[in-house]
């Protein structure tokens, strides 16, 4: 793993150690989060990652690497996710 990259997966291979938001703001970490959102077939992990990213979506959208996660949620999210996110984003801007 490159120096300075966040420790994403524990020794067991399935434990997400670092928080999603700090990883999303890292040049390598944001790629890991994107791949989890795309390819993870474990609903608990995927939903946890999505929930943490959605809670910080506005802050991530303003970050140089985090914006890729915000975009990823829109492009790869379900229709229900996009509809639920829209009112929250509009309310938080006011």
C-alpha positions in Angstrom: 0.0 0.0 0.0 1.4 3.5 -0.9 2.7 5.6 2.0 0.0 7.8 3.5 -2.8 5.7 2.1 -5.6 4.9 4.6 -5.8 1.4 6.0 -9.1 0.3 4.4 -9.5 -3.4 5.1 -8.5 -5.2 8.3 -6.5 -8.4 8.4 -9.6 -10.5 8.1 -10.4 -8.9 4.7 -13.8 -7.6 5.4 -13.6 -5.1 8.2 -13.7 -1.5 7.2 -11.4 0.3 9.7 -11.0 3.9 8.6 -14.1 6.1 8.3 -15.6 6.5 4.9 -15.4 10.3 4.9 -11.6 10.6 5.6 -11.0 7.8 3.0 -13.1 9.7 0.5 -10.9 12.7 0.8 -7.7 10.8 0.1 -6.4 10.2 -3.5 -6.3 6.4 -3.1 -9.0 6.1 -0.5 -11.6 7.6 -2.8 -10.9 4.9 -5.4 -11.4 2.2 -2.8 -14.8 3.7 -1.8 -15.8 3.9 -5.4 -15.0 0.2 -5.9 -16.9 -0.7 -2.8 -20.0 1.1 -4.1 -19.6 -0.6 -7.5 -18.7 -4.1 -6.7 -19.4 -5.0 -3.0 -22.0 -7.7 -2.7 -22.2 -7.6 1.1 -25.3 -5.4 1.8 -24.2 -4.4 5.3 -20.9 -3.0 4.2 -22.3 -1.3 1.1 -25.1 0.3 3.0 -22.8 1.5 5.7 -20.5 3.1 3.2 -23.4 4.7 1.3 -24.9 6.0 4.5 -21.7 7.6 5.7 -21.0 9.1 2.3 -24.5 10.4 2.0 -24.4 12.1 5.4 -21.4 14.1 4.3 -22.3 14.4 0.6 -22.3 18.2 0.6 -18.9 18.4 2.3 -17.5 15.7 0.0 -18.8 17.5 -3.1 -16.6 20.5 -2.2 -13.5 18.3 -1.7 -11.0 17.7 -4.4 -11.3 13.9 -4.1 -14.5 13.6 -2.2 -16.4 15.0 -5.1 -15.8 11.8 -7.0 -17.7 10.0 -4.3 -20.6 12.4 -4.5 -20.7 12.0 -8.2 -20.5 8.2 -7.8 -23.5 8.2 -5.5 -25.5 10.0 -8.2 -24.3 8.0 -11.2 -24.3 4.5 -9.6 -27.0 4.9 -7.0 -30.5 3.6 -7.3 -33.4 5.8 -8.4 -34.8 5.6 -4.8 -31.4 6.8 -3.4 -31.3 9.7 -5.8 -34.8 10.8 -5.0 -34.2 10.6 -1.3 -30.9 12.6 -1.5 -32.3 15.5 -3.5 -34.5 17.1 -0.8 -31.6 16.7 1.8 -29.1 18.4 -0.4 -31.4 21.3 -1.2 -32.3 21.8 2.5 -28.7 21.8 3.5 -27.8 24.5 1.1 -30.3 26.9 2.6 
